Amino acid sequence: MKKILIILGLLICTIAFAQSIDYPVQELDNCQDREDCRQYCDALSNTEDCLNFAEAHQLFTSTELREARKVVNALKQGAQTPGNCQNKTECDAYCNQREHIRECFNFAKKIGLIPPGEMEQAEKSIPLIEKGESPGSCVGKEECDAYCSVDEHKEECMNFAVKAGLMSQEEAETYKRTGGKGPGDCQSKEECDAFCNNPENQQTCFQFGVEHGLVSQEEIDMIESETQKMRDELQSAPPEVISCLNEKLGSDMVEKLKSGTASVSSKTDNVVRSCFEEYYPQQEPQEQQEGGYAPGTAPGEQPLPPEGELPPPEGEMGPFPERQMSPEGEMMKPQESPQGKQMPPEDEMAPPEKEMDLQEVEGE
């Protein structure tokens, strides 16, 4: 909730204590010193002047400016601050009382100050905070985070998270096993994701999972197999691929992958694949890569003559019809009649059956 209060006060302290400000400040009603400017900007009626001044002198980050503008626009459109507070001191005092927390939350939600992820957590937590059941009776997110960062309070905070629906029982058991800390002593999901998404820390995160029973033996075997496969591929990779990997992962990480001292993550695997695909932009179909067509056997290709024979002149088929290919690539044999006799060429008529019999008699 403290974030809301800071935005409501438009980060007055940032403006008042900025070292680069020359006094008096003409844009802020010629305020004479820091305290004078603080008092001027503490009034909500002066928020737009103070915000424009802060933006011109780059006193806010882009995120702070965007959120502060939301407050200014809401006030212009007639929005009422919680408890109709008129300055930061009044808003702090009002919103730090648990009986007002829902009103302050709804105000911040209405003007778009709370990210979706935090909004869901807040909506689950507010009913318990209103009852005084939050850890250490904390009210705002920052206050609760500070209280729960102390080791002695971790179990109390874990039980609150389970009760509020912020953590499953399975996640709570994991929390107990790890002591509430992740690899690199990360304290939250965001911190742990940031730490483990760094390729340099992936081996540390993998080892942490193994030591705390967060990775099954099947997963361990699979990761080790992928690591060995990656190692073999990189050992024979062309220089162009290695150069691409050095640029995207860093030479130190590439050497660790080649030596097998770094485990393979999905992110690393994707980078390696992209570098290989850049070097081999057009791969043949998989079935052709694995087996391939023998020379002279591809669909529509001139068949090769038997060993020891010369190929026929261009445009003619050779005297080996048994090697001619069908359009589907299957071997073709000379056509035979149902009785087993060879059929005549397509452009010739077969002699009448009786005539054939007479020729056979004469031949005998």
Secondary structure, DSSP 8 states (H G I E B T S, - for coil): -HHHHHHHTTTHHHHHT-TT--SSBGGGTTB-SHHHHHHHHHSGGGHHHHHHHHHHTT-S-HHHHHHHHHHHHHHHTT---GGG--SHHHHHHHHTSGGGHHHHHHHHHHTT-S-HHHHHHHHHHHHHHHTT-SGGG--SHHHHHHHHTSGGGHHHHHHHHHHHTSS-HHHHHHHHHHTT--GGG--SHHHHHHHHTSGGGHHHHHHHHHHTT-S-HHHHHHHHHHHHHHHHHHHT--HHHHHHHHHHH-HHHHHHHHHT-S---HHHHHHHHHHHHHHS-S---HHHHHT---TT-STT------TT-----TTS--S-GGG-B-TTS-B----B-TTS-B---TTS----HHHHHHHHHHH-
